[in-house]
């Protein structure tokens, strides 16, 4: 089936709806999302040195990511409330400059649950919230920061099994 043929968040009449997942079997679901915040090298240095007036930037961003994952259903209209089992957040400094000489902080979030539907949106919301928090805490010294490449990297569980982003293509592996 072509993905564009299965827009399950619309009724036969074309109205928005929350999909009924009550008949679906629970399984372990996991998703990984990533994103990047580009900034001036001096901004990254100040984060590294703990010289941001608002506090420990990455510690606050860790908490923001977990909170966002837990609140996804309140932000995204058609998402289900899910009992999350875990949220992991990892940051990495990106020292390779882009064309504008900006370096960055990359985030990788992993969310898992035992439930009837996936946690892709929770992982994406977690990554977005982490990067937005870093932006918020550093905007006074670098308003030109830019969020790039917020994307799903992997999802597992459920009927469709494993999906991973590849360099040029995606592959699907049924369970």
N, CA and C atoms as an extended XYZ file, in Angstrom:
525
Properties=species:S:1:pos:R:3:atomname:S:1:resname:S:1:resid:I:1 pbc="F F F"
N         0.839       -1.179        0.000 N   UNK     1
C         0.000        0.000        0.000 CA  UNK     1
C         0.886        1.245        0.000 C   UNK     1
N         0.565        2.184       -0.795 N   UNK     2
C         1.271        3.457       -0.864 CA  UNK     2
C         0.928        4.281        0.371 C   UNK     2
N         1.966        4.862        1.037 N   UNK     3
C         1.724        5.641        2.248 CA  UNK     3
C         0.701        6.745        2.040 C   UNK     3
N         0.686        7.384        0.882 N   UNK     4
C        -0.235        8.489        0.642 CA  UNK     4
C        -1.680        8.016        0.537 C   UNK     4
N        -1.895        6.710        0.325 N   UNK     5
C        -3.246        6.165        0.242 CA  UNK     5
C        -3.837        5.897        1.622 C   UNK     5
N        -3.034        5.924        2.666 N   UNK     6
C        -3.478        5.541        4.000 CA  UNK     6
C        -3.381        6.730        4.959 C   UNK     6
N        -4.187        7.744        4.737 N   UNK     7
C        -4.206        8.908        5.620 CA  UNK     7
C        -5.249        8.663        6.705 C   UNK     7
N        -4.854        7.921        7.721 N   UNK     8
C        -5.791        7.424        8.719 CA  UNK     8
C        -6.344        8.504        9.650 C   UNK     8
N        -5.786        9.696        9.636 N   UNK     9
C        -6.295       10.754       10.493 CA  UNK     9
C        -7.442       11.525        9.855 C   UNK     9
N        -7.980       10.968        8.757 N   UNK    10
C        -9.146       11.562        8.115 CA  UNK    10
C       -10.220       10.502        7.967 C   UNK    10
N       -11.446       10.869        8.252 N   UNK    11
C       -12.571        9.955        8.080 CA  UNK    11
C       -12.892        9.822        6.601 C   UNK    11
N       -13.806        8.923        6.275 N   UNK    12
C       -14.231        8.748        4.886 CA  UNK    12
C       -14.818       10.042        4.329 C   UNK    12
N       -15.370       10.875        5.207 N   UNK    13
C       -15.954       12.153        4.790 CA  UNK    13
C       -14.905       13.264        4.706 C   UNK    13
N       -13.628       12.912        4.976 N   UNK    14
C       -12.565       13.908        4.891 CA  UNK    14
C       -12.402       14.765        6.135 C   UNK    14
N       -13.013       14.364        7.238 N   UNK    15
C       -12.926       15.111        8.493 CA  UNK    15
C       -11.771       14.579        9.349 C   UNK    15
N       -11.134       15.471       10.075 N   UNK    16
C       -10.051       15.066       10.972 CA  UNK    16
C       -10.608       14.195       12.090 C   UNK    16
N        -9.811       13.185       12.474 N   UNK    17
C       -10.219       12.299       13.565 CA  UNK    17
C        -8.993       11.725       14.244 C   UNK    17
N        -9.190       11.318       15.480 N   UNK    18
C        -8.159       10.588       16.199 CA  UNK    18
C        -8.405        9.116       15.929 C   UNK    18
N        -7.415        8.423       15.447 N   UNK    19
C        -7.545        7.021       15.068 CA  UNK    19
C        -7.834        6.174       16.307 C   UNK    19
N        -8.749        5.230       16.173 N   UNK    20
C        -9.072        4.299       17.256 CA  UNK    20
C        -8.038        3.176       17.241 C   UNK    20
N        -7.202        3.110       18.282 N   UNK    21
C        -6.169        2.080       18.357 CA  UNK    21
C        -6.512        1.000       19.387 C   UNK    21
N        -7.753        1.003       19.873 N   UNK    22
C        -8.126        0.086       20.955 CA  UNK    22
C        -8.041       -1.387       20.564 C   UNK    22
N        -8.157       -1.716       19.288 N   UNK    23
C        -8.081       -3.117       18.859 CA  UNK    23
C        -6.658       -3.557       18.546 C   UNK    23
N        -5.715       -2.638       18.554 N   UNK    24
C        -4.332       -2.985       18.225 CA  UNK    24
C        -3.642       -3.628       19.421 C   UNK    24
N        -2.805       -4.587       19.136 N   UNK    25
C        -2.046       -5.265       20.193 CA  UNK    25
C        -0.953       -4.343       20.719 C   UNK    25
N        -0.723       -4.422       22.011 N   UNK    26
C         0.393       -3.685       22.582 CA  UNK    26
C         1.693       -4.355       22.175 C   UNK    26
N         2.691       -3.542       21.891 N   UNK    27
C         4.028       -4.072       21.633 CA  UNK    27
C         5.022       -3.012       22.082 C   UNK    27
N         6.272       -3.420       22.194 N   UNK    28
C         7.302       -2.450       22.544 CA  UNK    28
C         7.510       -1.562       21.329 C   UNK    28
N         7.405       -0.275       21.532 N   UNK    29
C         7.577        0.714       20.476 CA  UNK    29
C         8.747        1.606       20.862 C   UNK    29
N         9.533        1.994       19.889 N   UNK    30
C        10.642        2.910       20.141 CA  UNK    30
C        10.819        3.802       18.921 C   UNK    30
N        11.356        4.986       19.153 N   UNK    31
C        11.645        5.907       18.062 CA  UNK    31
C        12.847        6.760       18.444 C   UNK    31
N        13.620        7.103       17.425 N   UNK    32
C        14.802        7.948       17.592 CA  UNK    32
C        14.658        9.140       16.658 C   UNK    32
N        14.875       10.339       17.205 N   UNK    33
C        14.833       11.561       16.394 CA  UNK    33
C        16.111       12.350       16.639 C   UNK    33
N        16.487       13.133       15.652 N   UNK    34
C        17.681       13.966       15.770 CA  UNK    34
C        17.388       15.374       15.254 C   UNK    34
N        18.256       16.270       15.609 N   UNK    35
C        18.187       17.642       15.116 CA  UNK    35
C        19.489       18.350       15.432 C   UNK    35
N        19.651       19.533       14.865 N   UNK    36
C        20.892       20.289       14.996 CA  UNK    36
C        20.573       21.759       15.183 C   UNK    36
N        21.267       22.403       16.099 N   UNK    37
C        21.166       23.845       16.287 CA  UNK    37
C        22.513       24.457       15.923 C   UNK    37
N        22.525       25.229       14.842 N   UNK    38
C        23.746       25.918       14.409 CA  UNK    38
C        23.875       27.230       15.144 C   UNK    38
N        25.111       27.581       15.507 N   UNK    39
C        25.389       28.802       16.274 CA  UNK    39
C        26.807       29.272       16.000 C   UNK    39
N        27.098       30.468       16.476 N   UNK    40
C        28.460       30.979       16.346 CA  UNK    40
C        29.391       30.166       17.246 C   UNK    40
N        30.647       30.006       16.863 N   UNK    41
C        31.596       29.276       17.716 CA  UNK    41
C        31.701       29.862       19.127 C   UNK    41
N        31.604       31.179       19.249 N   UNK    42
C        31.685       31.809       20.573 CA  UNK    42
C        30.515       31.395       21.465 C   UNK    42
N        29.357       31.161       20.870 N   UNK    43
C        28.191       30.724       21.641 CA  UNK    43
C        28.423       29.322       22.182 C   UNK    43
N        28.905       28.438       21.340 N   UNK    44
C        29.200       27.074       21.782 CA  UNK    44
C        30.253       27.093       22.888 C   UNK    44
N        31.242       27.926       22.753 N   UNK    45
C        32.285       28.023       23.782 CA  UNK    45
C        31.702       28.474       25.114 C   UNK    45
N        30.785       29.417       25.086 N   UNK    46
C        30.161       29.895       26.331 CA  UNK    46
C        29.277       28.819       26.951 C   UNK    46
N        28.594       28.036       26.132 N   UNK    47
C        27.812       26.920       26.661 CA  UNK    47
C        28.747       25.929       27.327 C   UNK    47
N        29.817       25.576       26.635 N   UNK    48
C        30.804       24.618       27.142 CA  UNK    48
C        31.419       25.099       28.461 C   UNK    48
N        31.685       26.390       28.558 N   UNK    49
C        32.329       26.967       29.744 CA  UNK    49
C        31.343       27.262       30.878 C   UNK    49
N        30.056       27.042       30.646 N   UNK    50
C        29.058       27.326       31.676 CA  UNK    50
C        28.861       28.811       31.910 C   UNK    50
N        29.026       29.601       30.856 N   UNK    51
C        28.955       31.057       30.987 CA  UNK    51
C        27.653       31.653       30.434 C   UNK    51
N        26.600       30.884       30.414 N   UNK    52
C        25.304       31.392       29.976 CA  UNK    52
C        24.543       31.820       31.231 C   UNK    52
N        24.092       33.056       31.240 N   UNK    53
C        23.485       33.647       32.434 CA  UNK    53
C        22.280       32.864       32.955 C   UNK    53
N        21.543       32.204       32.080 N   UNK    54
C        20.336       31.495       32.504 CA  UNK    54
C        20.624       30.148       33.157 C   UNK    54
N        21.880       29.674       33.126 N   UNK    55
C        22.217       28.428       33.800 CA  UNK    55
C        22.834       27.390       32.886 C   UNK    55
N        22.819       26.140       33.363 N   UNK    56
C        23.398       25.015       32.637 CA  UNK    56
C        22.480       24.656       31.464 C   UNK    56
N        22.863       25.096       30.295 N   UNK    57
C        22.023       24.996       29.105 CA  UNK    57
C        21.622       23.563       28.791 C   UNK    57
N        22.567       22.653       28.744 N   UNK    58
C        22.240       21.280       28.331 CA  UNK    58
C        21.454       20.534       29.402 C   UNK    58
N        21.679       20.847       30.673 N   UNK    59
C        20.887       20.217       31.737 CA  UNK    59
C        19.426       20.640       31.635 C   UNK    59
N        19.189       21.916       31.369 N   UNK    60
C        17.815       22.394       31.215 CA  UNK    60
C        17.186       21.803       29.949 C   UNK    60
N        17.967       21.716       28.876 N   UNK    61
C        17.466       21.139       27.627 CA  UNK    61
C        17.127       19.663       27.792 C   UNK    61
N        17.886       18.932       28.614 N   UNK    62
C        17.558       17.533       28.924 CA  UNK    62
C        16.157       17.438       29.518 C   UNK    62
N        15.895       18.268       30.515 N   UNK    63
C        14.599       18.252       31.189 CA  UNK    63
C        13.484       18.664       30.223 C   UNK    63
N        13.741       19.678       29.407 N   UNK    64
C        12.740       20.128       28.436 CA  UNK    64
C        12.376       19.008       27.461 C   UNK    64
N        13.352       18.236       27.034 N   UNK    65
C        13.100       17.137       26.107 CA  UNK    65
C        12.204       16.085       26.739 C   UNK    65
N        12.498       15.710       27.968 N   UNK    66
C        11.683       14.706       28.655 CA  UNK    66
C        10.264       15.230       28.856 C   UNK    66
N        10.148       16.470       29.287 N   UNK    67
C         8.819       17.051       29.499 CA  UNK    67
C         8.028       17.110       28.197 C   UNK    67
N         8.678       17.474       27.102 N   UNK    68
C         7.987       17.557       25.808 CA  UNK    68
C         7.503       16.185       25.351 C   UNK    68
N         8.343       15.173       25.517 N   UNK    69
C         7.923       13.819       25.136 CA  UNK    69
C         6.674       13.415       25.912 C   UNK    69
N         6.650       13.721       27.204 N   UNK    70
C         5.520       13.354       28.046 CA  UNK    70
C         4.255       14.145       27.725 C   UNK    70
N         4.394       15.325       27.127 N   UNK    71
C         3.248       16.189       26.846 CA  UNK    71
C         2.872       16.251       25.371 C   UNK    71
N         3.417       15.378       24.555 N   UNK    72
C         3.188       15.432       23.107 CA  UNK    72
C         1.707       15.426       22.753 C   UNK    72
N         0.925       14.602       23.401 N   UNK    73
C        -0.501       14.510       23.067 CA  UNK    73
C        -1.238       15.821       23.332 C   UNK    73
N        -0.695       16.678       24.186 N   UNK    74
C        -1.322       17.977       24.439 CA  UNK    74
C        -0.912       19.011       23.394 C   UNK    74
N         0.176       18.753       22.668 N   UNK    75
C         0.655       19.700       21.654 CA  UNK    75
C         0.220       19.331       20.251 C   UNK    75
N         0.155       18.047       19.956 N   UNK    76
C        -0.155       17.569       18.607 CA  UNK    76
C        -1.567       16.991       18.650 C   UNK    76
N        -2.516       17.605       17.956 N   UNK    77
C        -3.938       17.282       18.134 CA  UNK    77
C        -4.335       15.822       18.000 C   UNK    77
N        -3.788       15.069       17.080 N   UNK    78
C        -4.267       13.705       16.861 CA  UNK    78
C        -3.419       12.632       17.541 C   UNK    78
N        -2.457       13.038       18.362 N   UNK    79
C        -1.619       12.064       19.072 CA  UNK    79
C        -2.363       11.476       20.261 C   UNK    79
N        -2.073       10.215       20.534 N   UNK    80
C        -2.642        9.522       21.681 CA  UNK    80
C        -1.765        9.757       22.903 C   UNK    80
N        -2.374        9.782       24.068 N   UNK    81
C        -1.609        9.774       25.313 CA  UNK    81
C        -1.001        8.385       25.459 C   UNK    81
N         0.281        8.313       25.674 N   UNK    82
C         0.950        7.026       25.799 CA  UNK    82
C         1.725        6.968       27.107 C   UNK    82
N         1.732        5.820       27.758 N   UNK    83
C         2.526        5.666       28.979 CA  UNK    83
C         3.992        5.411       28.603 C   UNK    83
N         4.772        6.457       28.554 N   UNK    84
C         6.166        6.307       28.131 CA  UNK    84
C         6.948        5.509       29.164 C   UNK    84
N         7.806        4.637       28.671 N   UNK    85
C         8.647        3.827       29.546 CA  UNK    85
C        10.024        4.445       29.719 C   UNK    85
N        10.458        5.242       28.726 N   UNK    86
C        11.780        5.845       28.833 CA  UNK    86
C        11.986        6.928       27.793 C   UNK    86
N        12.785        7.920       28.181 N   UNK    87
C        13.192        8.987       27.274 CA  UNK    87
C        14.677        9.229       27.520 C   UNK    87
N        15.479        9.080       26.486 N   UNK    88
C        16.922        9.328       26.568 CA  UNK    88
C        17.263       10.525       25.681 C   UNK    88
N        18.155       11.364       26.165 N   UNK    89
C        18.572       12.554       25.422 CA  UNK    89
C        20.098       12.581       25.396 C   UNK    89
N        20.652       12.747       24.203 N   UNK    90
C        22.101       12.834       24.046 CA  UNK    90
C        22.438       14.085       23.237 C   UNK    90
N        23.473       14.791       23.650 N   UNK    91
C        23.950       15.959       22.912 CA  UNK    91
C        25.359       15.697       22.405 C   UNK    91
N        25.672       16.302       21.271 N   UNK    92
C        27.012       16.207       20.700 CA  UNK    92
C        27.381       17.562       20.110 C   UNK    92
N        28.583       18.018       20.426 N   UNK    93
C        29.069       19.255       19.823 CA  UNK    93
C        29.469       18.971       18.381 C   UNK    93
N        29.068       19.838       17.479 N   UNK    94
C        29.435       19.723       16.069 CA  UNK    94
C        30.423       20.852       15.787 C   UNK    94
N        31.679       20.489       15.629 N   UNK    95
C        32.719       21.492       15.459 CA  UNK    95
C        32.981       21.833       13.996 C   UNK    95
N        32.475       21.019       13.091 N   UNK    96
C        32.625       21.306       11.662 CA  UNK    96
C        31.730       22.490       11.311 C   UNK    96
N        32.312       23.517       10.761 N   UNK    97
C        31.565       24.725       10.425 CA  UNK    97
C        30.775       24.553        9.141 C   UNK    97
N        29.628       25.236        9.091 N   UNK    98
C        28.870       25.281        7.842 CA  UNK    98
C        29.423       26.424        6.984 C   UNK    98
N        28.742       26.761        5.906 N   UNK    99
C        29.215       27.797        4.983 CA  UNK    99
C        29.316       29.175        5.649 C   UNK    99
N        28.554       29.374        6.724 N   UNK   100
C        28.574       30.652        7.435 CA  UNK   100
C        29.529       30.649        8.617 C   UNK   100
N        30.267       29.562        8.792 N   UNK   101
C        31.205       29.471        9.908 CA  UNK   101
C        30.548       29.104       11.225 C   UNK   101
N        29.333       28.598       11.169 N   UNK   102
C        28.615       28.228       12.390 CA  UNK   102
C        28.882       26.769       12.748 C   UNK   102
N        29.049       26.520       14.028 N   UNK   103
C        29.202       25.175       14.570 CA  UNK   103
C        27.838       24.781       15.137 C   UNK   103
N        27.773       23.748       15.963 N   UNK   104
C        26.455       23.407       16.458 CA  UNK   104
C        26.427       22.432       17.604 C   UNK   104
N        25.211       22.208       18.048 N   UNK   105
C        24.913       21.173       19.031 CA  UNK   105
C        23.859       20.284       18.395 C   UNK   105
N        24.167       18.996       18.312 N   UNK   106
C        23.223       18.012       17.790 CA  UNK   106
C        22.549       17.325       18.971 C   UNK   106
N        21.289       16.968       18.787 N   UNK   107
C        20.567       16.218       19.803 CA  UNK   107
C        20.048       14.932       19.179 C   UNK   107
N        19.992       13.898       20.013 N   UNK   108
C        19.432       12.600       19.621 CA  UNK   108
C        18.537       12.170       20.772 C   UNK   108
N        17.260       11.963       20.482 N   UNK   109
C        16.329       11.534       21.514 CA  UNK   109
C        15.818       10.141       21.175 C   UNK   109
N        15.668        9.330       22.189 N   UNK   110
C        15.126        7.985       22.040 CA  UNK   110
C        13.984        7.850       23.026 C   UNK   110
N        12.820        7.470       22.516 N   UNK   111
C        11.629        7.326       23.349 CA  UNK   111
C        11.095        5.912       23.152 C   UNK   111
N        10.654        5.280       24.251 N   UNK   112
C        10.071        3.951       24.124 CA  UNK   112
C         8.848        3.812       25.023 C   UNK   112
N         7.996        2.867       24.658 N   UNK   113
C         6.808        2.566       25.451 CA  UNK   113
C         6.341        1.163       25.120 C   UNK   113
N         5.420        0.671       25.913 N   UNK   114
C         4.689       -0.549       25.612 CA  UNK   114
C         3.270       -0.075       25.343 C   UNK   114
N         2.844       -0.117       24.087 N   UNK   115
C         1.538        0.433       23.769 CA  UNK   115
C         1.037        0.022       22.405 C   UNK   115
N        -0.149        0.555       22.034 N   UNK   116
C        -0.783        0.177       20.776 CA  UNK   116
C        -0.396        1.050       19.581 C   UNK   116
N         0.387        2.075       19.807 N   UNK   117
C         0.777        2.966       18.705 CA  UNK   117
C         2.171        3.522       18.976 C   UNK   117
N         2.809        4.025       17.936 N   UNK   118
C         4.214        4.411       18.009 CA  UNK   118
C         4.490        5.712       18.729 C   UNK   118
N         5.781        5.954       18.964 N   UNK   119
C         6.237        7.121       19.714 CA  UNK   119
C         7.104        8.056       18.859 C   UNK   119
N         6.866        8.054       17.543 N   UNK   120
C         7.640        8.917       16.659 CA  UNK   120
C         7.463       10.388       17.009 C   UNK   120
N         6.224       10.789       17.251 N   UNK   121
C         5.962       12.196       17.551 CA  UNK   121
C         6.571       12.601       18.886 C   UNK   121
N         6.587       11.689       19.839 N   UNK   122
C         7.184       11.979       21.134 CA  UNK   122
C         8.691       12.200       20.994 C   UNK   122
N         9.349       11.386       20.176 N   UNK   123
C        10.794       11.561       19.957 CA  UNK   123
C        11.079       12.877       19.238 C   UNK   123
N        10.260       13.205       18.231 N   UNK   124
C        10.444       14.469       17.494 CA  UNK   124
C        10.178       15.677       18.383 C   UNK   124
N         9.125       15.617       19.189 N   UNK   125
C         8.841       16.734       20.102 CA  UNK   125
C         9.956       16.911       21.123 C   UNK   125
N        10.497       15.805       21.599 N   UNK   126
C        11.600       15.873       22.558 CA  UNK   126
C        12.822       16.558       21.932 C   UNK   126
N        13.164       16.161       20.720 N   UNK   127
C        14.322       16.765       20.045 CA  UNK   127
C        14.087       18.249       19.788 C   UNK   127
N        12.893       18.587       19.320 N   UNK   128
C        12.579       19.989       19.043 CA  UNK   128
C        12.645       20.822       20.315 C   UNK   128
N        12.068       20.318       21.401 N   UNK   129
C        12.070       21.066       22.656 CA  UNK   129
C        13.489       21.256       23.191 C   UNK   129
N        14.328       20.250       23.050 N   UNK   130
C        15.716       20.383       23.505 CA  UNK   130
C        16.413       21.515       22.749 C   UNK   130
N        16.275       21.524       21.425 N   UNK   131
C        16.936       22.557       20.621 CA  UNK   131
C        16.332       23.933       20.858 C   UNK   131
N        15.019       24.006       20.994 N   UNK   132
C        14.380       25.289       21.276 CA  UNK   132
C        14.805       25.838       22.639 C   UNK   132
N        15.028       24.954       23.590 N   UNK   133
C        15.480       25.382       24.911 CA  UNK   133
C        16.887       25.958       24.849 C   UNK   133
N        17.769       25.305       24.107 N   UNK   134
C        19.120       25.855       23.940 CA  UNK   134
C        19.023       27.224       23.269 C   UNK   134
N        18.193       27.329       22.238 N   UNK   135
C        18.003       28.621       21.567 CA  UNK   135
C        17.523       29.666       22.566 C   UNK   135
N        16.496       29.334       23.332 N   UNK   136
C        15.939       30.285       24.297 CA  UNK   136
C        16.984       30.756       25.301 C   UNK   136
N        17.792       29.843       25.774 N   UNK   137
C        18.765       30.194       26.806 CA  UNK   137
C        19.945       30.993       26.256 C   UNK   137
N        20.168       30.931       24.940 N   UNK   138
C        21.331       31.603       24.344 CA  UNK   138
C        20.963       32.737       23.396 C   UNK   138
N        19.693       33.005       23.196 N   UNK   139
C        19.285       33.979       22.180 CA  UNK   139
C        19.774       35.395       22.465 C   UNK   139
N        20.028       35.723       23.703 N   UNK   140
C        20.512       37.062       24.027 CA  UNK   140
C        21.899       37.328       23.438 C   UNK   140
N        22.671       36.264       23.213 N   UNK   141
C        24.016       36.456       22.666 CA  UNK   141
C        24.152       36.004       21.216 C   UNK   141
N        23.122       35.291       20.693 N   UNK   142
C        23.229       34.781       19.322 CA  UNK   142
C        21.835       34.554       18.739 C   UNK   142
N        21.201       35.606       18.272 N   UNK   143
C        19.844       35.499       17.706 CA  UNK   143
C        19.842       34.800       16.341 C   UNK   143
N        20.999       34.639       15.733 N   UNK   144
C        21.077       34.018       14.415 CA  UNK   144
C        21.178       32.511       14.433 C   UNK   144
N        20.999       31.894       15.600 N   UNK   145
C        21.029       30.432       15.650 CA  UNK   145
C        19.933       29.871       14.750 C   UNK   145
N        20.160       28.654       14.271 N   UNK   146
C        19.233       28.064       13.301 CA  UNK   146
C        19.069       26.568       13.581 C   UNK   146
N        17.816       26.131       13.689 N   UNK   147
C        17.528       24.701       13.848 CA  UNK   147
C        17.482       24.071       12.466 C   UNK   147
N        18.184       22.944       12.333 N   UNK   148
C        18.255       22.230       11.059 CA  UNK   148
C        17.985       20.745       11.266 C   UNK   148
N        17.501       20.110       10.216 N   UNK   149
C        17.444       18.648       10.116 CA  UNK   149
C        16.749       17.957       11.277 C   UNK   149
N        15.647       18.507       11.744 N   UNK   150
C        14.841       17.810       12.739 CA  UNK   150
C        14.149       16.672       12.005 C   UNK   150
N        14.447       15.432       12.408 N   UNK   151
C        13.929       14.308       11.636 CA  UNK   151
C        13.892       13.024       12.443 C   UNK   151
N        13.015       12.135       12.000 N   UNK   152
C        12.951       10.801       12.558 CA  UNK   152
C        14.078        9.978       11.945 C   UNK   152
N        14.817        9.280       12.783 N   UNK   153
C        15.910        8.432       12.311 CA  UNK   153
C        15.512        6.963       12.266 C   UNK   153
N        14.656        6.576       13.219 N   UNK   154
C        14.320        5.160       13.334 CA  UNK   154
C        13.049        5.008       14.143 C   UNK   154
N        12.261        3.992       13.809 N   UNK   155
C        11.127        3.589       14.634 CA  UNK   155
C        11.057        2.078       14.597 C   UNK   155
N        10.597        1.495       15.692 N   UNK   156
C        10.464        0.043       15.737 CA  UNK   156
C         9.205       -0.326       16.506 C   UNK   156
N         8.744       -1.540       16.236 N   UNK   157
C         7.564       -2.067       16.905 CA  UNK   157
C         6.326       -1.953       16.056 C   UNK   157
N         5.302       -2.624       16.509 N   UNK   158
C         4.024       -2.549       15.818 CA  UNK   158
C         3.981       -3.352       14.534 C   UNK   158
N         2.928       -3.129       13.780 N   UNK   159
C         2.661       -3.875       12.547 CA  UNK   159
C         3.751       -3.683       11.502 C   UNK   159
N         4.292       -2.484       11.395 N   UNK   160
C         5.262       -2.215       10.326 CA  UNK   160
C         6.698       -2.540       10.712 C   UNK   160
N         6.943       -2.872       11.977 N   UNK   161
C         8.281       -3.288       12.374 CA  UNK   161
C         9.295       -2.158       12.387 C   UNK   161
N        10.471       -2.452       11.861 N   UNK   162
C        11.598       -1.524       11.906 CA  UNK   162
C        11.665       -0.658       10.659 C   UNK   162
N        11.864        0.632       10.867 N   UNK   163
C        12.130        1.586        9.781 CA  UNK   163
C        13.345        2.396       10.196 C   UNK   163
N        14.308        2.522        9.297 N   UNK   164
C        15.510        3.332        9.556 CA  UNK   164
C        15.752        4.270        8.391 C   UNK   164
N        16.176        5.477        8.734 N   UNK   165
C        16.580        6.429        7.704 CA  UNK   165
C        17.937        5.990        7.181 C   UNK   165
N        18.081        5.932        5.883 N   UNK   166
C        19.359        5.621        5.262 CA  UNK   166
C        19.825        6.879        4.541 C   UNK   166
N        21.024        6.878        4.069 N   UNK   167
C        21.578        8.066        3.426 CA  UNK   167
C        20.709        8.533        2.261 C   UNK   167
N        20.286        7.640        1.415 N   UNK   168
C        19.513        8.032        0.224 CA  UNK   168
C        18.142        7.371        0.162 C   UNK   168
N        17.862        6.455        1.062 N   UNK   169
C        16.592        5.742        0.965 CA  UNK   169
C        16.195        5.255        2.343 C   UNK   169
N        14.998        4.747        2.438 N   UNK   170
C        14.529        4.138        3.679 CA  UNK   170
C        14.239        2.681        3.388 C   UNK   170
N        14.351        1.883        4.420 N   UNK   171
C        13.990        0.482        4.230 CA  UNK   171
C        13.029        0.098        5.344 C   UNK   171
N        12.141       -0.765        5.040 N   UNK   172
C        11.180       -1.235        6.016 CA  UNK   172
C        11.378       -2.720        6.203 C   UNK   172
N        11.308       -3.159        7.449 N   UNK   173
C        11.428       -4.565        7.772 CA  UNK   173
C        10.250       -4.961        8.625 C   UNK   173
N         9.355       -5.797        8.124 N   UNK   174
C         8.217       -6.226        8.942 CA  UNK   174
C         8.694       -7.008       10.155 C   UNK   174
N         7.878       -7.037       11.212 N   UNK   175
C         8.282       -7.769       12.434 CA  UNK   175
C         8.426       -9.259       12.186 C   UNK   175
